[in-house]
Amino acid sequence: MTEPQITSIHFQLTGRCNLRCIFCGQQNGMFGGCLKDSEIPPQKWFEIADSLRGLTPKPEIVLWGGEPLLYEQFDELARHLHDSGFELGIITNGTLIDRHAELLNRCFKTIYISLDGDAPYHNRIRGKGVFERVAHNVSLLKNRSGRLIFLSTLADENVDSAPELPLILGKLGPDLIHLQRLMYFTRAEIDEYRAWLRREFQTDDPTIEVWHREDDREYRNKLNSALAEVRRRAAAGEYPCPVFINPHGGEEHCLAPFRRAHIKYDGRVLFCTDFYGFDAGNVLTTPLTDIFHGEKAEHYRREIVAGANPLCAHCSWKSNRDFKLN
């Protein structure tokens, strides 16, 4: 079996968000009740970060949420981590960048911003005026020391226009546009997943229900057609920046449990970024090193290698082989 070796870790600073995007599972039931008082304080994050040095020679830390820029001590935390030698990434909706632009320009290796289309579409999905606000904030990142990557979700409403997205969003000056397909699961897949959790780990994950959608042949056909055109136009050099199409699934087993840990705002340690039924322990009570190399984590890895999690086939992380910042 693959040797566990962390290359990156996700700090989920908060489950709170200032937007209510219509396709987001977090705000449709996963983190709806998250309160500020339940979040880990900066000093504890510092301790967790220091413990990483015993797990990997050059750790990378990704800050996200919810919306990580809502975390009240964000500047203090990010500055300390950067000054301590950690390479940083952030996943943000971009609406609060103007409050932290100097820090983001100086301290972050990669800035990921969710941006799904032109102004009318993005505002319909994420809220009135959001596109204009994000576009303004992106202009504040021209002096960045790292890379700017747009994460664009291809939903039912914008999948047909996917070939135009790199032209529209490329005007804002990203270093890369990352196209992501919708993630959803059939009733049979959800039932199998929950039964697997109960059988192997004596737990359950009712939050997975927010991802329920029966297999949609029309969406998949449109998606495949649109992505074929994206590939053609990218190969012809028609786009102003590189475009990456994030595949789902993959032939080999997922490396996430071997290469990355995801620490929730309440301290639970997960290996899956989007599925919350399993945790290997809690850093508020147990050292991260003990959790990462513990029997519960090893049990989970064996199950993933065996292909026991039915949701892996739809997950974009399964094809990732290094888990490093772009």
Secondary structure, DSSP 8 states (H G I E B T S, - for coil): ------SEEEEE--S--S---TT-TIIIIISTT--GGGS--HHHHHHHHHHHTTT-SS-EEEEESS-GGGSTTHHHHHHHHHHTT-EEEEEE-STTGGGTHHHHHHHEEEEEEE--SSHHHHHHHH-TTHHHHHHHHHHTTTT-SSEEEEEEEE-TTTGGGGGGHHHHHHTT--SEEEEEE---B-HHHHHHHHHHHHHHHS---GGGGGGB----HHHHHHHHHHHHHHHHHHHTT-SSS-EEEE----SS---HHHHEEEE-TTSBEES-SS--S----BTTTS-HHHHHTSHHHHHHHHHHHTT--GGGGG-GGGG-SS----
